[in-house]
Amino acid sequence: MHCTPESKANVALGERMAEQIKGLTQRLGAASGESERTLGWLEQEVMCGLKGIGQSLLAGLCEVQVARYPAAEIACGCGGVAVYTRQRVGQTKTLFGEIVVKRPYYLCATCQHGHYPVDAQLGFCAGGVSSGLGALLALLGAEFVFEEAAQMVEKLTLVHVSPNTCRKETETLGQLVAADEQTTLAVAWNANAPQLPAVTEPIRGDLYVSMDGVMVHIDGQGWKNQWLGAIYTTKATVHSKRPETLEVRTQQPSFYADLGELQPFGRQLWLEAQRRGLEQAKRTVVIGDGAHWIWNLAAEHFPGATQILDWYHAATYVWQAAHALYGEDTDFAKQWAKQHLDLLWDGQVATVIAHLEAETSRKAPVQDTLTYFRNHQHRMRYDRYRKDGLQIGSGTIESGCKHVIAARLKQAGMIWSLEGARFVAKLRTRLKSRRWVETLSLRPPPHRTYLRKAA
């Protein structure tokens, strides 16, 4: 058998691990025999023991990569030559706790830049966190308050991390998402050779677009709108209690979020629609409330789309007018509201407008309802939409505003930096859009720069 430094290191590592496992088994066996132990106690002790074993195994496997005679010199990026100096110890935090690895160190006399070739090979970052731990921190940081996320990591892995480390990993990954989106946008809007993103999650049938905003508290700037867009498809089924009607449910929503100007938001949402197969969709449907910016973006980026005013916003205006005309919760108000909701449901928005125009009341809620219906009557053909099996409510984006943005960024007392709110929101949209694995691939290998000052 050909004996190499690597094979010797593997054998030695195996022997060490066997001894460590044997020692753990003997210790826990003896402790169990001394008195009655509960399953919970045994679980905790085994977890702690396996964490220590995993820590040793992980460090040992890293050292196997180092177990070779170091080259005398390596090329440096400056064009010079880095010369082997000595073995140096590095420490990093992993899913099994901190590990220490001794690896060869090279120094370039030309630029005074230090090199650890094994670090680049392993993705080892002295003084930092491992790729696996960083991914877990970013995942939990995107879902929970950073303090809670750090506590959960410790409960799950028995590894202590600070909330600030969790914040850093979460926001750094969100920043990479923002940079990737900006690159995609620049390529798509390149005047000479525009290139659209590949269709990676094609929609079959109708493609729906919906938009809204969520107010987020930004340090030094007050409350600002976090824009959110949703791209999704639907599935129509017969209603279980009303067989004569169809129940149209959202399928596979994906999201895009951003703070700032609406123009780049609209372009990025259009790119997300392209990724979902906008060009191949049967038709495009835009659903929204009465905000002018929604319909301006719809006209710019989704011309020819079927535009639908959210049914529940329209119904709210009917009730607003009814209460203004006949008083809160009166029988007359209820009868008037039901009559006009039935008319809207059947697509007779012109009749509703005529009835409002005939009212002698000049109360603001009545006039607001009249103006609202006049402005959006071409988006209120609910009878036709229902006949075509289309969704008429904006529940998807309303729900998205709550569970994608508000659930993480609008908890009690939260005040965000502009970058923090933006990056965390972007990370959550990727997570809620089933793109987590793709997002993790954006991370560069962990690295640390070693630069000595010249004498």
VOPAGU-2260 file (C-alpha; in pm, 1 decimal, decimal comma):
REM VOPAGU-2260
SITE   aa  ch    i         X         Y         Z
SITE  MET   A    0       0,0       0,0       0,0
SITE  HIS   A    1     133,4     341,8     -98,7
SITE  CYS   A    2     156,6     550,2     217,2
SITE  THR   A    3     103,6     924,8     180,5
SITE  PRO   A    4      74,9    1205,0     435,2
SITE  GLU   A    5    -299,3    1218,3     362,0
SITE  SER   A    6    -351,2     845,7     426,3
SITE  LYS   A    7    -153,6     863,1     750,6
SITE  ALA   A    8    -361,5    1160,4     861,7
SITE  ASN   A    9    -684,6     974,9     778,7
SITE  VAL   A   10    -578,7     673,0     982,0
SITE  ALA   A   11    -477,0     888,1    1276,8
SITE  LEU   A   12    -806,2    1080,2    1259,3
SITE  GLY   A   13   -1006,2     756,8    1253,6
SITE  GLU   A   14    -823,6     628,0    1559,6
SITE  ARG   A   15    -881,3     952,9    1748,8
SITE  MET   A   16   -1251,5     954,0    1665,5
SITE  ALA   A   17   -1292,2     589,3    1767,8
SITE  GLU   A   18   -1134,0     667,2    2103,0
SITE  GLN   A   19   -1353,6     971,3    2149,6
SITE  ILE   A   20   -1673,5     779,8    2070,7
SITE  LYS   A   21   -1563,9     495,6    2298,5
SITE  GLY   A   22   -1495,1     741,9    2579,5
SITE  LEU   A   23   -1836,7     907,6    2536,8
SITE  THR   A   24   -2013,5     570,9    2540,5
SITE  GLN   A   25   -1830,8     459,0    2853,7
SITE  ARG   A   26   -1892,4     786,3    3035,7
SITE  LEU   A   27   -2265,3     797,4    2960,0
SITE  GLY   A   28   -2302,1     424,8    3028,0
SITE  ALA   A   29   -2142,9     463,9    3370,0
SITE  ALA   A   30   -2354,5     771,5    3447,7
SITE  SER   A   31   -2671,5     585,0    3348,6
SITE  GLY   A   32   -2581,9     298,0    3577,7
SITE  GLU   A   33   -2523,9     518,7    3879,9
SITE  SER   A   34   -2888,1     630,0    3903,8
SITE  GLU   A   35   -3208,0     635,8    3702,7
SITE  ARG   A   36   -3177,5     879,8    3413,9
SITE  THR   A   37   -3457,9    1029,8    3210,7
SITE  LEU   A   38   -3468,6    1029,9    2833,9
SITE  GLY   A   39   -3442,3    1409,4    2842,0
SITE  TRP   A   40   -3117,7    1392,9    3039,8
SITE  LEU   A   41   -2975,6    1131,8    2804,1
SITE  GLU   A   42   -3075,0    1339,5    2500,3
SITE  GLN   A   43   -2896,6    1646,7    2635,2
SITE  GLU   A   44   -2580,8    1456,2    2726,4
SITE  VAL   A   45   -2567,6    1275,5    2392,1
SITE  MET   A   46   -2618,5    1606,1    2209,3
SITE  CYS   A   47   -2331,9    1768,8    2399,3
SITE  GLY   A   48   -2109,4    1465,4    2343,0
SITE  LEU   A   49   -2186,6    1445,2    1970,8
SITE  LYS   A   50   -2122,8    1817,5    1936,5
SITE  GLY   A   51   -1772,0    1764,7    2076,7
SITE  ILE   A   52   -1714,8    1465,0    1850,6
SITE  GLY   A   53   -1838,5    1657,1    1547,3
SITE  GLN   A   54   -1611,6    1945,5    1638,8
SITE  SER   A   55   -1308,4    1715,3    1652,8
SITE  LEU   A   56   -1404,8    1536,8    1331,8
SITE  LEU   A   57   -1459,8    1862,0    1144,0
SITE  ALA   A   58   -1126,6    2006,1    1256,3
SITE  GLY   A   59    -954,4    1678,4    1175,7
SITE  LEU   A   60   -1098,1    1661,6     825,2
SITE  CYS   A   61    -978,2    2015,7     762,3
SITE  GLU   A   62    -631,5    1919,3     880,6
SITE  VAL   A   63    -632,6    1623,3     640,4
SITE  GLN   A   64    -648,7    1879,6     360,4
SITE  VAL   A   65    -335,4    2037,2     508,6
SITE  ALA   A   66    -154,2    1708,6     564,2
SITE  ARG   A   67      88,0    1741,8     274,3
SITE  TYR   A   68     432,3    1885,6     239,7
SITE  PRO   A   69     383,2    2257,3     166,9
SITE  ALA   A   70     518,9    2393,6    -156,6
SITE  ALA   A   71     819,6    2618,9    -116,9
SITE  GLU   A   72     645,1    2905,3    -296,1
SITE  ILE   A   73     321,7    2998,9    -473,3
SITE  ALA   A   74     224,5    3271,5    -721,2
SITE  CYS   A   75      85,8    3596,8    -582,9
SITE  GLY   A   76    -182,9    3804,7    -747,0
SITE  CYS   A   77      52,5    4102,7    -773,7
SITE  GLY   A   78     275,3    3905,5   -1011,2
SITE  GLY   A   79     534,4    3827,9    -746,2
SITE  VAL   A   80     606,0    3508,6    -555,2
SITE  ALA   A   81     480,7    3423,5    -205,7
SITE  VAL   A   82     726,1    3213,8      -4,4
SITE  TYR   A   83     630,8    2952,0     254,5
SITE  THR   A   84     696,8    3093,9     599,9
SITE  ARG   A   85     551,0    2864,2     863,3
SITE  GLN   A   86     238,0    2686,3     990,1
SITE  ARG   A   87     -11,1    2922,1    1154,6
SITE  VAL   A   88    -322,2    2853,4    1359,1
SITE  GLY   A   89    -663,5    2984,1    1253,7
SITE  GLN   A   90    -994,7    2966,0    1436,7
SITE  THR   A   91   -1350,4    2982,7    1301,5
SITE  LYS   A   92   -1699,2    2916,6    1436,0
SITE  THR   A   93   -1898,6    2634,0    1277,2
SITE  LEU   A   94   -2222,5    2443,7    1330,2
SITE  PHE   A   95   -2030,1    2231,6    1582,1
SITE  GLY   A   96   -1866,0    2522,3    1761,5
SITE  GLU   A   97   -1523,3    2676,3    1719,7
SITE  ILE   A   98   -1255,3    2472,2    1546,7
SITE  VAL   A   99    -882,4    2541,7    1525,6
SITE  VAL   A  100    -684,3    2450,7    1214,7
SITE  LYS   A  101    -310,5    2482,0    1156,6
SITE  ARG   A  102    -226,7    2559,1     794,9
SITE  PRO   A  103      72,6    2680,6     588,2
SITE  TYR   A  104     127,3    3054,9     555,4
SITE  TYR   A  105     296,4    3227,4     260,0
SITE  LEU   A  106     420,6    3584,9     238,3
SITE  CYS   A  107     486,4    3786,6     -77,8
SITE  ALA   A  108     794,0    4008,5     -44,2
SITE  THR   A  109     673,8    4231,6    -327,2
SITE  CYS   A  110     330,8    4339,4    -194,8
SITE  GLN   A  111     356,6    4211,0     162,8
SITE  HIS   A  112      34,4    4014,8     108,9
SITE  GLY   A  113     -11,8    3696,0     312,2
SITE  HIS   A  114    -165,9    3381,0     164,5
SITE  TYR   A  115    -330,8    3069,4     305,3
SITE  PRO   A  116    -396,9    2842,0       4,5
SITE  VAL   A  117    -588,3    2592,8     216,6
SITE  ASP   A  118    -825,9    2866,8     330,6
SITE  ALA   A  119    -930,7    2933,2     -28,2
SITE  GLN   A  120    -971,7    2560,4     -89,5
SITE  LEU   A  121   -1184,6    2500,4     221,1
SITE  GLY   A  122   -1368,2    2831,0     233,4
SITE  PHE   A  123   -1209,4    2878,2     576,4
SITE  CYS   A  124   -1223,8    3228,7     724,8
SITE  ALA   A  125   -1017,1    3277,9    1038,1
SITE  GLY   A  126   -1208,3    3483,4    1291,9
SITE  GLY   A  127   -1536,7    3442,3    1104,3
SITE  VAL   A  128   -1813,1    3184,9    1072,2
SITE  SER   A  129   -1836,1    2883,0     846,1
SITE  SER   A  130   -2054,0    2867,8     538,8
SITE  GLY   A  131   -2297,2    2625,9     705,1
SITE  LEU   A  132   -2338,2    2833,5    1018,8
SITE  GLY   A  133   -2366,4    3153,2     815,9
SITE  ALA   A  134   -2648,7    3003,7     606,6
SITE  LEU   A  135   -2838,3    2899,6     920,3
SITE  LEU   A  136   -2793,1    3243,5    1078,5
SITE  ALA   A  137   -2920,7    3417,5     764,4
SITE  LEU   A  138   -3221,5    3185,1     742,3
SITE  LEU   A  139   -3325,9    3237,4    1103,8
SITE  GLY   A  140   -3238,8    3607,7    1090,8
SITE  ALA   A  141   -3472,5    3648,7     795,7
SITE  GLU   A  142   -3754,0    3484,4     991,7
SITE  PHE   A  143   -3704,5    3606,1    1348,3
SITE  VAL   A  144   -3577,7    3900,5    1550,9
SITE  PHE   A  145   -3197,5    3873,7    1561,8
SITE  GLU   A  146   -3191,3    3812,9    1938,1
SITE  GLU   A  147   -3445,5    3531,3    1902,0
SITE  ALA   A  148   -3260,4    3387,6    1603,2
SITE  ALA   A  149   -2932,9    3374,9    1798,8
SITE  GLN   A  150   -3109,0    3199,1    2086,2
SITE  MET   A  151   -3263,0    2946,1    1847,2
SITE  VAL   A  152   -2923,2    2868,9    1695,1
SITE  GLU   A  153   -2786,4    2796,6    2040,5
SITE  LYS   A  154   -3081,6    2571,4    2125,3
SITE  LEU   A  155   -3056,0    2382,9    1797,8
SITE  THR   A  156   -2678,5    2346,3    1772,2
SITE  LEU   A  157   -2547,9    2426,2    2125,4
SITE  VAL   A  158   -2330,9    2691,5    1959,2
SITE  HIS   A  159   -2340,0    3041,9    2105,6
SITE  VAL   A  160   -2356,1    3332,2    1860,2
SITE  SER   A  161   -2428,8    3698,6    1919,0
SITE  PRO   A  162   -2736,0    3875,5    1777,3
SITE  ASN   A  163   -2499,1    4109,4    1593,4
SITE  THR   A  164   -2335,3    3814,2    1414,7
SITE  CYS   A  165   -2681,1    3696,9    1312,0
SITE  ARG   A  166   -2768,7    4045,1    1186,4
SITE  LYS   A  167   -2445,8    4068,2     988,9
SITE  GLU   A  168   -2496,0    3733,6     813,0
SITE  THR   A  169   -2861,4    3812,7     734,6
SITE  GLU   A  170   -2803,2    4161,3     598,9
SITE  THR   A  171   -2491,7    4057,3     405,5
SITE  LEU   A  172   -2687,1    3790,4     219,1
SITE  GLY   A  173   -2969,6    4039,2     157,3
SITE  GLN   A  174   -2712,8    4282,6      17,9
SITE  LEU   A  175   -2593,3    4012,9    -222,5
SITE  VAL   A  176   -2952,7    3964,4    -336,7
SITE  ALA   A  177   -2982,5    4339,5    -399,9
SITE  ALA   A  178   -2656,9    4338,5    -598,4
SITE  ASP   A  179   -2770,8    4038,6    -803,7
SITE  GLU   A  180   -3101,6    4211,6    -881,8
SITE  GLN   A  181   -2919,9    4528,2    -984,8
SITE  THR   A  182   -2694,3    4330,7   -1218,0
SITE  THR   A  183   -2993,7    4156,2   -1374,2
SITE  LEU   A  184   -3165,0    4492,1   -1422,4
SITE  ALA   A  185   -2858,6    4649,0   -1584,5
SITE  VAL   A  186   -2824,1    4357,1   -1825,1
SITE  ALA   A  187   -3194,2    4363,7   -1916,4
SITE  TRP   A  188   -3192,7    4740,4   -1975,6
SITE  ASN   A  189   -2870,4    4741,2   -2172,4
SITE  ALA   A  190   -2946,9    4954,1   -2477,1
SITE  ASN   A  191   -2701,6    4764,0   -2700,1
SITE  ALA   A  192   -2769,9    4400,2   -2611,0
SITE  PRO   A  193   -3051,5    4356,2   -2356,5
SITE  GLN   A  194   -3074,4    4009,6   -2203,4
SITE  LEU   A  195   -3376,6    3892,9   -2006,1
SITE  PRO   A  196   -3353,2    3650,3   -1713,1
SITE  ALA   A  197   -3406,7    3283,8   -1786,4
SITE  VAL   A  198   -3750,6    3138,8   -1712,1
SITE  THR   A  199   -3677,4    2922,2   -1408,6
SITE  GLU   A  200   -4026,9    2875,1   -1263,4
SITE  PRO   A  201   -4273,4    2890,4   -1552,5
SITE  ILE   A  202   -4638,7    2967,2   -1490,4
SITE  ARG   A  203   -4900,4    2764,3   -1674,1
SITE  GLY   A  204   -5213,3    2955,8   -1771,3
SITE  ASP   A  205   -5286,1    3309,0   -1649,9
SITE  LEU   A  206   -5013,2    3517,3   -1487,9
SITE  TYR   A  207   -5128,0    3752,3   -1211,8
SITE  VAL   A  208   -4951,3    4068,6   -1094,8
SITE  SER   A  209   -5039,0    4253,7    -776,8
SITE  MET   A  210   -4871,2    4544,7    -593,7
SITE  ASP   A  211   -4900,0    4729,4    -264,5
SITE  GLY   A  212   -4694,3    4912,2      -2,4
SITE  VAL   A  213   -4620,1    4856,9     368,3
SITE  MET   A  214   -4509,7    5140,2     595,6
SITE  VAL   A  215   -4180,8    5058,3     774,2
SITE  HIS   A  216   -4015,6    5277,4    1038,5
SITE  ILE   A  217   -3673,3    5397,8     918,4
SITE  ASP   A  218   -3427,5    5557,3    1158,8
SITE  GLY   A  219   -3401,8    5931,2    1096,8
SITE  GLN   A  220   -3656,7    5924,0     812,0
SITE  GLY   A  221   -3979,5    5817,2     979,0
SITE  TRP   A  222   -4227,3    5584,2     811,6
SITE  LYS   A  223   -4147,0    5488,9     450,9
SITE  ASN   A  224   -4323,9    5260,2     207,6
SITE  GLN   A  225   -4168,4    4920,0     149,5
SITE  TRP   A  226   -4304,5    4833,2    -195,5
SITE  LEU   A  227   -4408,8    4473,6    -252,6
SITE  GLY   A  228   -4511,3    4298,2    -571,4
SITE  ALA   A  229   -4646,6    3947,3    -620,1
SITE  ILE   A  230   -4642,4    3725,0    -928,7
SITE  TYR   A  231   -4860,2    3415,2    -917,6
SITE  THR   A  232   -5107,0    3188,4   -1089,7
SITE  THR   A  233   -5444,7    3058,0    -973,3
SITE  LYS   A  234   -5651,2    2742,6    -964,4
SITE  ALA   A  235   -6030,1    2753,8    -994,7
SITE  THR   A  236   -6241,7    2487,5    -822,9
SITE  VAL   A  237   -6614,4    2450,7    -756,1
SITE  HIS   A  238   -6708,4    2609,6    -424,3
SITE  SER   A  239   -6789,5    2342,4    -167,1
SITE  LYS   A  240   -7098,7    2526,5     -33,8
SITE  ARG   A  241   -7203,5    2711,9    -350,4
SITE  PRO   A  242   -7165,8    2475,3    -648,2
SITE  GLU   A  243   -7281,0    2748,5    -885,9
SITE  THR   A  244   -6968,4    2956,6    -815,7
SITE  LEU   A  245   -6596,3    2901,6    -864,2
SITE  GLU   A  246   -6342,8    2939,7    -587,3
SITE  VAL   A  247   -6023,3    3087,3    -733,0
SITE  ARG   A  248   -5716,2    3024,4    -515,5
SITE  THR   A  249   -5361,3    3154,0    -550,0
SITE  GLN   A  250   -5087,9    2910,5    -657,0
SITE  GLN   A  251   -4707,5    2946,2    -620,9
SITE  PRO   A  252   -4669,8    3317,7    -546,4
SITE  SER   A  253   -4329,0    3481,9    -578,0
SITE  PHE   A  254   -4242,4    3828,2    -449,8
SITE  TYR   A  255   -4023,6    4129,7    -510,7
SITE  ALA   A  256   -3970,5    4409,3    -254,0
SITE  ASP   A  257   -3778,0    4734,1    -239,1
SITE  LEU   A  258   -3754,6    5072,2     -71,6
SITE  GLY   A  259   -3709,4    5389,8    -273,1
SITE  GLU   A  260   -3822,4    5502,5    -616,4
SITE  LEU   A  261   -4112,0    5336,1    -796,3
SITE  GLN   A  262   -3948,0    5324,4   -1140,1
SITE  PRO   A  263   -3681,6    5063,4   -1052,3
SITE  PHE   A  264   -3939,6    4875,2    -847,1
SITE  GLY   A  265   -4167,0    4848,0   -1150,2
SITE  ARG   A  266   -3883,8    4731,7   -1372,3
SITE  GLN   A  267   -3770,0    4469,3   -1124,9
SITE  LEU   A  268   -4124,7    4340,4   -1083,2
SITE  TRP   A  269   -4149,3    4310,0   -1461,7
SITE  LEU   A  270   -3824,4    4109,1   -1458,5
SITE  GLU   A  271   -3970,9    3878,0   -1193,6
SITE  ALA   A  272   -4271,9    3829,7   -1421,7
SITE  GLN   A  273   -4030,9    3747,1   -1703,5
SITE  ARG   A  274   -3860,7    3488,4   -1482,9
SITE  ARG   A  275   -4200,9    3332,8   -1419,9
SITE  GLY   A  276   -4280,2    3312,5   -1792,6
SITE  LEU   A  277   -4465,2    3635,6   -1878,0
SITE  GLU   A  278   -4416,0    3586,2   -2251,9
SITE  GLN   A  279   -4559,4    3232,7   -2243,6
SITE  ALA   A  280   -4857,0    3307,9   -2016,4
SITE  LYS   A  281   -5209,1    3265,8   -2151,3
SITE  ARG   A  282   -5291,6    3620,8   -2039,2
SITE  THR   A  283   -5176,8    3871,3   -1779,9
SITE  VAL   A  284   -5402,7    4001,4   -1503,2
SITE  VAL   A  285   -5320,3    4297,0   -1276,4
SITE  ILE   A  286   -5518,6    4327,1    -951,6
SITE  GLY   A  287   -5489,6    4626,2    -720,7
SITE  ASP   A  288   -5665,0    4886,6    -513,0
SITE  GLY   A  289   -5730,6    5242,2    -627,5
SITE  ALA   A  290   -5374,4    5375,6    -588,0
SITE  HIS   A  291   -5270,5    5561,2    -903,3
SITE  TRP   A  292   -4910,3    5437,6    -890,0
SITE  ILE   A  293   -5026,7    5076,6    -925,0
SITE  TRP   A  294   -5213,4    5143,5   -1247,7
SITE  ASN   A  295   -4936,6    5367,5   -1381,3
SITE  LEU   A  296   -4685,2    5082,1   -1339,6
SITE  ALA   A  297   -4936,0    4835,1   -1482,7
SITE  ALA   A  298   -4982,8    5048,9   -1795,3
SITE  GLU   A  299   -4606,8    5094,3   -1837,1
SITE  HIS   A  300   -4485,8    4739,9   -1779,2
SITE  PHE   A  301   -4790,6    4521,7   -1847,8
SITE  PRO   A  302   -4974,0    4691,5   -2136,1
SITE  GLY   A  303   -5268,7    4491,1   -2259,7
SITE  ALA   A  304   -5314,6    4317,3   -1925,1
SITE  THR   A  305   -5663,7    4272,4   -1784,4
SITE  GLN   A  306   -5691,2    4527,3   -1502,5
SITE  ILE   A  307   -5916,0    4441,1   -1206,5
SITE  LEU   A  308   -6003,1    4667,4    -916,1
SITE  ASP   A  309   -5996,2    4463,1    -597,6
SITE  TRP   A  310   -6351,6    4358,2    -511,5
SITE  TYR   A  311   -6310,7    4416,8    -138,3
SITE  HIS   A  312   -6195,4    4775,7    -184,5
SITE  ALA   A  313   -6495,0    4839,5    -410,3
SITE  ALA   A  314   -6727,2    4682,3    -152,0
SITE  THR   A  315   -6575,3    4899,2     121,7
SITE  TYR   A  316   -6667,6    5210,3     -74,1
SITE  VAL   A  317   -7026,1    5084,7    -114,3
SITE  TRP   A  318   -7058,2    5045,3     261,4
SITE  GLN   A  319   -6895,1    5383,8     315,4
SITE  ALA   A  320   -7162,3    5548,8     100,4
SITE  ALA   A  321   -7443,6    5347,9     263,1
SITE  HIS   A  322   -7340,9    5456,3     611,7
SITE  ALA   A  323   -7312,3    5819,2     501,8
SITE  LEU   A  324   -7659,9    5810,4     347,3
SITE  TYR   A  325   -7854,4    5612,4     608,5
SITE  GLY   A  326   -7641,3    5593,5     921,2
SITE  GLU   A  327   -7413,2    5330,5    1072,7
SITE  ASP   A  328   -7559,5    4977,8    1092,3
SITE  THR   A  329   -7916,2    5080,3    1012,7
SITE  ASP   A  330   -8147,1    4848,4     820,9
SITE  PHE   A  331   -8176,1    5104,9     540,8
SITE  ALA   A  332   -7795,5    5117,1     508,9
SITE  LYS   A  333   -7773,9    4737,7     495,5
SITE  GLN   A  334   -8048,1    4714,5     232,0
SITE  TRP   A  335   -7889,6    4988,6      19,0
SITE  ALA   A  336   -7544,0    4829,3      44,7
SITE  LYS   A  337   -7675,3    4481,5     -46,1
SITE  GLN   A  338   -7865,4    4615,1    -345,6
SITE  HIS   A  339   -7560,4    4793,6    -485,7
SITE  LEU   A  340   -7316,2    4515,1    -405,8
SITE  ASP   A  341   -7541,6    4280,8    -604,9
SITE  LEU   A  342   -7536,1    4528,9    -893,1
SITE  LEU   A  343   -7155,2    4548,5    -883,1
SITE  TRP   A  344   -7130,1    4168,9    -862,8
SITE  ASP   A  345   -7335,2    4147,3   -1182,0
SITE  GLY   A  346   -7115,0    4404,2   -1357,3
SITE  GLN   A  347   -7367,3    4688,5   -1348,9
SITE  VAL   A  348   -7124,6    4954,0   -1227,9
SITE  ALA   A  349   -7286,7    5213,2   -1454,1
SITE  THR   A  350   -7615,4    5165,1   -1268,8
SITE  VAL   A  351   -7442,1    5211,1    -933,6
SITE  ILE   A  352   -7279,0    5531,2   -1059,9
SITE  ALA   A  353   -7615,9    5657,7   -1183,5
SITE  HIS   A  354   -7775,7    5591,6    -843,9
SITE  LEU   A  355   -7493,1    5777,6    -668,8
SITE  GLU   A  356   -7526,7    6071,1    -907,1
SITE  ALA   A  357   -7899,2    6085,3    -830,6
SITE  GLU   A  358   -7839,5    6112,8    -457,6
SITE  THR   A  359   -7889,8    6461,9    -324,7
SITE  SER   A  360   -7639,3    6408,1     -45,2
SITE  ARG   A  361   -7315,7    6600,0     -82,8
SITE  LYS   A  362   -7143,9    6421,9     202,8
SITE  ALA   A  363   -6776,0    6351,3     137,2
SITE  PRO   A  364   -6801,6    5968,5     162,6
SITE  VAL   A  365   -7073,2    5963,3    -104,0
SITE  GLN   A  366   -6877,8    6189,7    -337,3
SITE  ASP   A  367   -6557,6    5991,5    -276,4
SITE  THR   A  368   -6737,2    5669,6    -370,2
SITE  LEU   A  369   -6877,4    5828,9    -683,6
SITE  THR   A  370   -6533,6    5954,6    -791,4
SITE  TYR   A  371   -6373,5    5618,0    -710,2
SITE  PHE   A  372   -6623,2    5425,0    -922,9
SITE  ARG   A  373   -6603,0    5670,1   -1211,5
SITE  ASN   A  374   -6223,9    5642,9   -1219,5
SITE  HIS   A  375   -6219,6    5262,5   -1207,6
SITE  GLN   A  376   -6540,4    5149,1   -1378,1
SITE  HIS   A  377   -6342,6    4991,4   -1662,9
SITE  ARG   A  378   -6173,3    4771,7   -1399,3
SITE  MET   A  379   -6500,4    4663,5   -1234,5
SITE  ARG   A  380   -6651,5    4419,8   -1486,3
SITE  TYR   A  381   -6688,6    4156,6   -1219,3
SITE  ASP   A  382   -6948,6    3949,9   -1403,9
SITE  ARG   A  383   -6711,6    3900,8   -1698,2
SITE  TYR   A  384   -6412,5    3831,0   -1475,8
SITE  ARG   A  385   -6602,7    3564,6   -1284,1
SITE  LYS   A  386   -6728,4    3407,9   -1605,7
SITE  ASP   A  387   -6367,4    3384,0   -1724,8
SITE  GLY   A  388   -6263,0    3218,9   -1398,3
SITE  LEU   A  389   -6046,2    3511,3   -1288,9
SITE  GLN   A  390   -5959,3    3613,1    -936,7
SITE  ILE   A  391   -6114,8    3945,9    -837,2
SITE  GLY   A  392   -5963,4    4002,4    -493,3
SITE  SER   A  393   -5618,8    4128,4    -393,7
SITE  GLY   A  394   -5591,8    3890,9     -99,3
SITE  THR   A  395   -5260,7    3755,5    -228,2
SITE  ILE   A  396   -5076,4    4086,7    -203,5
SITE  GLU   A  397   -5258,1    4181,3     118,4
SITE  SER   A  398   -5144,0    3854,0     271,2
SITE  GLY   A  399   -4794,4    3906,9     129,8
SITE  CYS   A  400   -4771,0    4248,4     293,3
SITE  LYS   A  401   -4845,1    4082,6     626,6
SITE  HIS   A  402   -4638,6    3764,0     615,8
SITE  VAL   A  403   -4351,6    3876,8     391,2
SITE  ILE   A  404   -4292,9    4230,5     522,0
SITE  ALA   A  405   -4491,9    4321,8     833,2
SITE  ALA   A  406   -4435,5    3996,0    1022,0
SITE  ARG   A  407   -4060,2    4064,3    1032,2
SITE  LEU   A  408   -4016,9    4439,4     986,3
SITE  LYS   A  409   -4315,0    4585,5    1175,0
SITE  GLN   A  410   -4292,7    4425,1    1515,3
SITE  ALA   A  411   -4340,9    4641,1    1825,0
SITE  GLY   A  412   -4082,5    4914,5    1863,4
SITE  MET   A  413   -3879,7    4824,4    1554,4
SITE  ILE   A  414   -3680,7    5105,9    1392,7
SITE  TRP   A  415   -3459,7    5000,5    1100,8
SITE  SER   A  416   -3168,3    5146,3     916,0
SITE  LEU   A  417   -3257,9    5202,7     551,5
SITE  GLU   A  418   -3011,8    4933,8     438,3
SITE  GLY   A  419   -3119,5    4687,2     707,7
SITE  ALA   A  420   -3489,6    4709,8     619,4
SITE  ARG   A  421   -3414,4    4681,8     248,7
SITE  PHE   A  422   -3179,0    4385,7     274,0
SITE  VAL   A  423   -3391,3    4185,6     518,7
SITE  ALA   A  424   -3702,1    4240,3     304,5
SITE  LYS   A  425   -3517,7    4124,2      -5,6
SITE  LEU   A  426   -3397,9    3813,1     171,9
SITE  ARG   A  427   -3750,5    3734,6     290,1
SITE  THR   A  428   -3890,1    3767,4     -61,5
SITE  ARG   A  429   -3638,5    3510,8    -184,5
SITE  LEU   A  430   -3724,4    3278,5     103,3
SITE  LYS   A  431   -4100,1    3312,6      49,5
SITE  SER   A  432   -4053,0    3265,8    -326,4
SITE  ARG   A  433   -3890,2    2920,7    -293,3
SITE  ARG   A  434   -3550,0    3055,6    -404,6
SITE  TRP   A  435   -3341,9    2992,7     -92,6
SITE  VAL   A  436   -3094,0    2744,2    -241,6
SITE  GLU   A  437   -3043,1    2973,4    -541,2
SITE  THR   A  438   -2988,2    3266,2    -304,0
SITE  LEU   A  439   -2724,1    3081,6    -100,3
SITE  SER   A  440   -2528,1    3024,9    -421,2
SITE  LEU   A  441   -2473,0    3402,9    -442,3
SITE  ARG   A  442   -2234,0    3392,4    -147,9
SITE  PRO   A  443   -1863,4    3415,6    -231,0
SITE  PRO   A  444   -1626,4    3183,8     -42,6
SITE  PRO   A  445   -1548,9    3320,5     305,8
SITE  HIS   A  446   -1214,0    3495,6     305,0
SITE  ARG   A  447    -997,4    3726,4     508,3
SITE  THR   A  448    -743,1    3969,9     372,1
SITE  TYR   A  449    -394,4    3952,2     520,6
SITE  LEU   A  450    -192,1    4258,7     435,5
SITE  ARG   A  451     122,4    4355,0     620,3
SITE  LYS   A  452     238,0    4710,1     626,7
SITE  ALA   A  453     575,7    4756,3     468,5
SITE  ALA   A  454     849,1    4861,2     711,5
